[in-house]
Amino acid sequence: GAGVSQSPSNKVTEKGKDVELRCDPISGHTALYWYRQSLGQGLEFLIYFQGNSAPDKSGLPSDRFSAERTGGSVSTLTIQRTQQEDSAVYLCASSLRQAPYEQYFGPGTRLTVT
Amino acid sequence: KQEVTQIPAALSVPEGENLVLNCSFTDSAIYNLQWFRQDPGKGLTSLLLIQSSQREQTSGRLNASLDKSSGRSTLYIAASQPGDSATYLCAVAGSNYQLIWGAGTKLIIKP
């Protein structure tokens, strides 16, 4: 079956612009996660959605970052007024139920802020 | 605070060798541990998931072990192939839902 998909695969943007990253989880998966992988660093948790519950935004690095999940499926991660330090690979994952069930990852979006 | 360490950071071996990658964690109160593979420019592929009640999991040439009491997991790769070249990451899930990640081991298998 179809896995987690993300778009775009690559995004180059100028400093100060807003960007939107999209994630389509595996059908039927109720939990969705966003992670960030910066060059030379490990993966960093950003935000977690579970069903209709309020998302856990504790990992978002600043108020320029926000995310939403519509209809319990597709999620969009928005970064406003991008900075060069936002350059990273943004990974989305989904799981059948809430963690700690196995998480399945998308291919990621490589964001470059110039 | 959970911390995950992977040793070595990089490993280069000739094709055909058996090898072991190590992962250690500081808090033994985990729900599960997952091993992932990451190829350059690509996402993460889950290789094996070991629940906290399990000691090991096997998939093909891969075998992962878990010793919660000592805070250690190993990923054993038998008869390595050039296609195994990738970065291998381990991640632990605790009482909350966040995965805590190691920095990875970059593996190169030389033909």
Chai-1 contact restraints between the chains, C-beta under 6 A:
chainA,res_idxA,chainB,res_idxB,connection_type,confidence,min_distance_angstrom,max_distance_angstrom,comment,restraint_id
A,G42,B,W101,contact,1.0,0.0,6.0,A-B,restraint_1
A,G42,B,A103,contact,1.0,0.0,6.0,A-B,restraint_2
A,L43,B,W101,contact,1.0,0.0,6.0,A-B,restraint_3
A,F45,B,Q98,contact,1.0,0.0,6.0,A-B,restraint_4
A,Y48,B,Y97,contact,1.0,0.0,6.0,A-B,restraint_5
A,Q98,B,Y97,contact,1.0,0.0,6.0,A-B,restraint_6
A,A99,B,A93,contact,1.0,0.0,6.0,A-B,restraint_7
A,A99,B,Y97,contact,1.0,0.0,6.0,A-B,restraint_8
A,P100,B,Y31,contact,1.0,0.0,6.0,A-B,restraint_9
A,P100,B,N32,contact,1.0,0.0,6.0,A-B,restraint_10
A,P100,B,A93,contact,1.0,0.0,6.0,A-B,restraint_11
A,E102,B,L49,contact,1.0,0.0,6.0,A-B,restraint_12
A,F105,B,G43,contact,1.0,0.0,6.0,A-B,restraint_13
A,F105,B,L44,contact,1.0,0.0,6.0,A-B,restraint_14
A,G106,B,G43,contact,1.0,0.0,6.0,A-B,restraint_15
A,P107,B,K42,contact,1.0,0.0,6.0,A-B,restraint_16
A,P107,B,G43,contact,1.0,0.0,6.0,A-B,restraint_17
A,G108,B,G43,contact,1.0,0.0,6.0,A-B,restraint_18
